[in-house]
């Protein structure tokens, strides 16, 4: 039987009135409110643009870690300067009695050394003041930059050679040998071929590139066809190239007939790279070729089909082979292009202003320094260019630091090594400076690409 009055019945079945519903809702709200007793929670405030910038800046990103690695290297370098100077170190024997002596001597030594490093690499205020007052010419103002660019030019090429191989999954330690063969062929073309000026320079540069390509092709084809490890092959070829250079210099037709020591004939002036700022400054057109090579490598890696294949093989050769990419062809081309770049770096050493003849040490250590430059530049073309400029600045400023401050030039090599060590260990820098963990995983794996 249907109840005629649906709202009658037991009290627990009756619907609540509007007043009761409002009171119940109010009670629930009061219980949900925080202890402050505010009737409404405050809206969440978004961080300001400046705060977001600082948070992102103080994170474990590439820029921050690189900058802080430089800071750490400078600090450790300062400590090494102090402990290697007997006079300054003596002041620490009585530091408890007169601490000001130790602090003053340390500051004087370190500040003067790094000031001379800056003056020799980038800008000398005294030279600029002398130019303004007419006591010296404008060449003295641009001399630091000229020296930095001169040292950086060959490092750009060898750094790109190592970085390009890294991106393709190969570890090219043979940039030293490839640069050595490049400098040999460039010099031979420079003093054996009687050619007109413009053509002579072009042939000499191409000869250097060809020499590096040949020395890169050998480990490349061995890796591709026989599976021989490129590290072992390139190390052995470094020795072969070095001893071949030593033997060749003293041969008839190559050695300077007016000298009894191991030195070749001088490269003709028609095969020399033109100087950009006059005969009194050493910077030459090689730095322009280095910038052009950097752009070409960036385009090759990021815009070309071959660059895509190269990066695919470097990331996963098995997957690339499954996708139809010839890993054998790619490995060979990688080492050939890498050798071309290293050979161009070697030709800069004898066609530029560094030397004009072959000697056993004409290549110096540009191939091995190229490995450090590639690591510092995160195996990216434009990063390699910036890293080469930094290493060139350290080398140019180190010469002045040694002359004016009495600091050993080997300390500059220590600074370079410290920079690479800290950059290669981002977790260490992150722990020292308490950086945020954002993007740390990406940073830690960035150097692993191409190994």
Secondary structure by P-SEA (a helix, b strand, c coil): cccccccccccccccccaaaaaaaaaaaaaaaccccccccccccccccaaaaaaaaaacccaaaaaaaaaaaaaaaaaaaaaaacaaaaaaaccccccaaaaaaaaaaaaaaaaaaaaaaccccaaaaaaaaaccccccccaaaaaaaaaaaaaaaaaaaaaaaaaaacccccaaaaaaaaaaaaaaaaaccccccaaaaaaaaaaaaaaaaaaaaaaaaaaaacccccaaaaaaaaaaaaaaaaaaaaaccccccccccccccccccccccccccccccccccaaaaaaaaaaaaaaaaacccaaaaaaaaaaacaaaaaaacccaaaaaaaaaaaaaaaaaaaaaaacccccccccccccccaaaaaaaaaaaaacccaaaaaaaaaaaaaaaaaaaaaaacccccaaaaaaaaaaaaaaaacaaaaaaaacccccaaaaaaacccccc
